[in-house]
Each structure stands twice: as structure tokens, then as C-alpha cells.
Amino acid sequence: FEFIYNYLYLVNLRANWDEVKRHAEKAPQPEARRYVLPLSIDKADTGKNLVTLPYTTATATLRSDETIWLEPEVIFSGPRHAFEFPQINYKKYSGKPYTYTYGLGLNHFVPDRLCKLNVKTKETWVWQEPDSYPSEPIFVSHPDALEEDDG
């Protein structure tokens, strides 16, 4: 959709903001989704959900042609409240279980908030101020951090 690639040019934003918003309302909204990839597969499990994790509704089903069909768990979705560019505390939690992710919130494709998402409970926190347009979040840990989200 050409609009997605051209809407942020300053000349387009200044020219007709109402038209930009109208087009943005038609565009799909990004979601935060959890996919679970099974690491061990037994052919006897054909047709069964291979995901055994208790904290997710995501599924991975082995098909008779030996492919695996993945269905995600949507952990964040909201009208006009997109969640993009997710980041975690990579220094301590890269490749490990984590609880919090941070993202750029968009309204009509304009980044106007920062979001914190608990990926286990789906609880969200939002920072937003009038006439503020943040960029992609980057987590910076407090030097003496004891908790995952201390930063």
C-alpha cells in the first residue's frame, strides 16, 4: 500500500493531515504476537498441538505432510493503539525468559507514545504527552539494577 511508504514525508504531513489520517484508519494495525516453535517432534503426534507451555495459547500442529502449522497468541492488540519496534532488556535477558518488552505506540501511524508490555499478564503501561513524538525505544538498564525492568 503506497500510503505506508509515503505518509511520513514532512511535505505530505503538512499538505493534508486529514487525508493522511483517513488513509491511516484503513491500514492494518500491528500486533505483538507470540509464536512457539517446537524443538522436538514425534511423528506420532500428527494432528496434535505440540506446545506444552502452560502460559500461552499459541499452538503448533504437526500435519500429515510433516509440516507444522503455527497459530500465534496475540499478546497486544488494540484499535489505533499499535505496538511497534519491540525491545527487551537484551543485556540480561537475550535468549532467556523475560517478562517485559517496550514498544513505540502509534496512533494513525504517527508515533506518539511509548508502551511497556508484560508479556505474561498482557498488562500495559503507556507514556504519552501532548505534542511529543518519541522514537523507537531502547532499554538502558540502571547500573545497579536488581529487577528486569529497572532502567
C-alpha positions as CSV (number, residue, x, y, z in Angstrom):
1,F,0.0,0.0,0.0
2,E,1.8,3.1,-1.2
3,F,0.5,5.2,1.6
4,I,2.5,3.3,4.2
5,Y,5.8,4.3,2.4
6,N,5.0,7.9,1.8
7,Y,2.9,9.2,4.7
8,L,5.8,10.4,6.9
9,Y,7.3,12.7,4.4
10,L,7.0,16.1,6.0
11,V,5.6,17.7,2.9
12,N,2.8,15.1,2.9
13,L,2.0,15.6,6.6
14,R,1.8,19.3,6.2
15,A,-0.2,19.2,3.0
16,N,-3.3,17.5,4.2
17,W,-3.3,15.9,7.6
18,D,-7.0,14.9,7.5
19,E,-6.3,12.9,4.4
20,V,-3.3,11.2,6.0
21,K,-5.5,10.2,9.0
22,R,-8.3,8.9,6.7
23,H,-5.8,6.6,4.9
24,A,-4.2,5.5,8.1
25,E,-7.5,4.4,9.5
26,K,-7.8,1.8,6.7
27,A,-4.4,0.3,7.2
28,P,-3.9,-2.8,9.2
29,Q,-2.7,-2.4,12.8
30,P,0.5,-4.1,14.0
31,E,0.1,-6.6,16.8
32,A,2.5,-8.2,19.3
33,R,2.2,-12.0,18.8
34,R,3.9,-14.9,20.4
35,Y,4.7,-17.9,18.2
36,V,6.1,-21.1,19.8
37,L,8.4,-23.3,17.8
38,P,8.6,-26.9,18.9
39,L,12.1,-28.2,19.2
40,S,11.3,-31.9,19.4
41,I,8.8,-33.5,17.1
42,D,7.5,-37.1,17.2
43,K,5.6,-38.2,14.1
44,A,3.1,-40.0,16.3
45,D,1.9,-36.5,17.4
46,T,0.3,-35.8,14.0
47,G,-2.7,-33.6,14.4
48,K,-1.9,-32.7,18.0
49,N,-0.8,-29.4,19.5
50,L,3.0,-29.7,20.2
51,V,3.1,-26.7,22.5
52,T,3.2,-27.8,26.1
53,L,4.0,-24.5,27.7
54,P,1.4,-23.5,30.3
55,Y,1.5,-19.8,29.9
56,T,0.5,-19.4,26.2
57,T,-2.4,-20.2,23.9
58,A,-0.1,-20.3,20.9
59,T,-0.3,-23.7,19.0
60,A,2.0,-25.7,16.7
61,T,0.2,-28.6,15.0
62,L,2.1,-31.3,13.1
63,R,0.3,-32.0,9.8
64,S,0.3,-35.3,7.9
65,D,2.7,-33.9,5.3
66,E,5.2,-33.3,8.1
67,T,4.8,-29.5,8.1
68,I,4.0,-27.6,11.3
69,W,1.1,-25.1,11.3
70,L,1.7,-22.3,13.8
71,E,-1.0,-20.2,15.3
72,P,0.1,-17.2,17.4
73,E,-1.1,-15.9,20.7
74,V,-1.9,-12.2,20.3
75,I,-0.4,-10.5,23.4
76,F,-1.1,-6.9,22.4
77,S,-3.7,-5.5,20.0
78,G,-5.8,-2.5,20.1
79,P,-7.7,-0.2,17.8
80,R,-5.5,2.9,17.0
81,H,-3.0,1.7,19.6
82,A,-0.3,-0.2,17.7
83,F,2.8,-1.6,19.2
84,E,6.0,-1.5,17.0
85,F,9.7,-2.0,17.3
86,P,9.6,-4.2,20.5
87,Q,12.7,-4.1,22.7
88,I,13.7,-6.0,25.8
89,N,16.5,-5.8,28.4
90,Y,18.8,-7.6,26.0
91,K,21.9,-7.3,28.2
92,K,20.4,-9.6,30.8
93,Y,17.6,-11.4,29.0
94,S,18.7,-12.1,25.5
95,G,17.8,-15.8,24.8
96,K,16.3,-16.2,28.3
97,P,12.7,-15.9,29.6
98,Y,11.7,-12.3,30.1
99,T,8.6,-10.5,31.3
100,Y,8.7,-7.0,29.8
101,T,9.0,-5.6,26.3
102,Y,8.9,-2.0,25.3
103,G,7.5,-0.6,22.1
104,L,6.7,2.5,20.2
105,G,2.9,3.2,20.2
106,L,1.3,4.6,17.1
107,N,-2.0,6.4,16.5
108,H,-2.9,6.8,12.9
109,F,0.7,5.7,12.0
110,V,2.2,8.6,13.9
111,P,4.4,7.5,16.8
112,D,3.0,9.4,19.8
113,R,3.7,7.2,22.9
114,L,5.9,4.6,24.5
115,C,4.4,1.4,25.7
116,K,5.6,-1.2,28.3
117,L,4.0,-4.6,28.0
118,N,4.1,-7.5,30.4
119,V,4.2,-10.5,28.0
120,K,2.9,-12.9,30.7
121,T,-0.1,-11.0,32.0
122,K,-0.6,-8.7,28.9
123,E,-0.8,-5.7,31.2
124,T,0.4,-2.4,29.5
125,W,1.7,0.9,30.7
126,V,1.8,4.0,28.4
127,W,3.8,7.2,28.5
128,Q,2.4,9.9,26.4
129,E,2.5,13.7,26.4
130,P,0.8,16.3,24.2
131,D,2.9,17.3,21.1
132,S,5.5,14.6,21.9
133,Y,6.6,12.1,19.2
134,P,9.1,9.6,20.6
135,S,11.3,7.3,18.5
136,E,12.0,3.6,18.8
137,P,12.6,2.7,22.5
138,I,16.0,1.3,23.6
139,F,16.2,-0.2,27.1
140,V,19.1,1.1,29.2
141,S,19.5,-0.8,32.4
142,H,20.2,1.0,35.7
143,P,23.8,0.2,36.7
144,D,22.7,-1.4,39.9
145,A,19.5,-2.9,38.6
146,L,18.0,-5.8,40.6
147,E,14.8,-6.2,38.5
148,E,14.4,-6.9,34.8
149,D,12.6,-3.5,34.2
150,D,14.8,-1.4,36.4
151,G,16.1,1.1,33.8
